[in-house]
């Protein structure tokens, strides 16, 4: 059994102990182990797969909400103060509406993508399950 699998059985405390031991023996070894554990996701630092995109979407939504609050609310529930230029105010409102629509469409696209991936994996599982040979059951005494 590889050492990484053995350490994974013990969980994060084993990895942390190995990192500390690596630093005590020779600091470059400790640093290398630390980088490996973060890069491999064993310390749950960072975002992998579709979670990364979900995290980015949440950050984008947070930034949009922050900008909207700085502009005075905006959107259907708040009042956006006038800049004094009606043409600019109309352009800004249209741009914000368009960006919100694009964001909504992108979220729907990601949902459809996740559903398609889940469905493909489920269909593959069912096909493998149907195609596996029947195993005789052991007689009960």
N, C-alpha and C positions, 0 to 999 in steps of 0.2 A: 504494500500500500504506500503511495507517495506521501511524503511528509505533509504536503499541503492538505491532503484529504484527512490525515490524522489530526492536524491542527483544527481543521474545520469542524471535526466532531466535537472538539472541546469549546469551540466558539471564539468570540472576540477576546476573552481573557487570555487565551493561549497565544493569540497573535500579539497582543499587547506585551505579554511576558517575553515573547521572542524578540520583539522590537527593543525592549529595555535591555535584554541580555546582549543583543547585537550592538547596542550603543556602548555597553559596558566593556565588551571584548574589543571591538574596533569600530569607531564611529561611522566609517563609510558603510560597513555591513548593516548597522542599525538603520542608517538612512536608506539604503537599498531595500531593506525589508519594509520600512515605512512606506516608501513610494510604491512598492509592489502591492501592499495591502490596500492602499487607497485606489490605485489604478484598477485592481481586479474587482473592486466593489465589496471587498470583504468587511470593510469598516462602514459600509452604507454611506459613504461620502460621495455625493454627486448623484446624478440622475442618469438612468440607462433606459434605452428603448423608448417606447412611447411615453413613459413617465417624463422623459426629458422634454418632449414637446408639450405635454400637459403643463409642466412647470413653466416653460416659456410663455405659454398662453396665459397662465395665471399672472405672471409678471407683467405681461403686456396689458392685461386687464387692470391690474393695480396701477400701472403708469397712466393709463387712460382715465381712470377714475380720479387720480391725483390731478392730472391736467384739467379735467372737467371742473374739479373743485376750485382750482386756482383761477379758472376763467369765470367763476361765479355760478357754478351749478350746471348749466347747460342741459340739453336733452329734454325729454318730455316732462320731467318732474321739477326742473329748476328753471330759473330765469337767467338768461345770458345777458349781461349788461351790454349795451350798445357801444360800439367804438366811435360812433358819430358818423360813420360812413355806411349807409344802408347797403351799398353794393358789396362791401367787404363783409358785413354781417350776414348777408344772404349766402355769399360764397362760403363763409366759415360754417354756417349751419348745414349747407349742402354737403360740404366735405366731411363734417362729423357724421352726418347721417350715412353717407356712403361708406366711411370707414367702419361704422358700427354694423352695417349690412354685410360688408366683406368679412368682418370678424365672425359674425353669426354664421355665414356660409362656410367659412373655414372650419369652425367648430363642428358643424353638421358633417362636413367632409371627413374630419378626423373620426367622428363617431361611426360613419359608414365604413371607413377603412378598418377600424377596430372590429366592427361587427363582421366584416368580410373575413378578416384574419381569424377571428374566433370560429366562424362557421367552417372555414377551410380546415382548421385544426380538428374540429369536432367531426367533420365528415371523414377525415383521414383516420381518426381514431375508430370510428364506427366501421369503416371499410376493413381496417386491420383486424378488428374484433370479429367481423363476419368471416374473414378469410382464414382465421387461425383454426388449426385442426382440433377436433373434439378430443378432449382427454377423458379416458374412461374413469369413472368414479370408483373409488375404492369401496369394496363391499363392507357393509357395517355388520358387526357380529352382535 
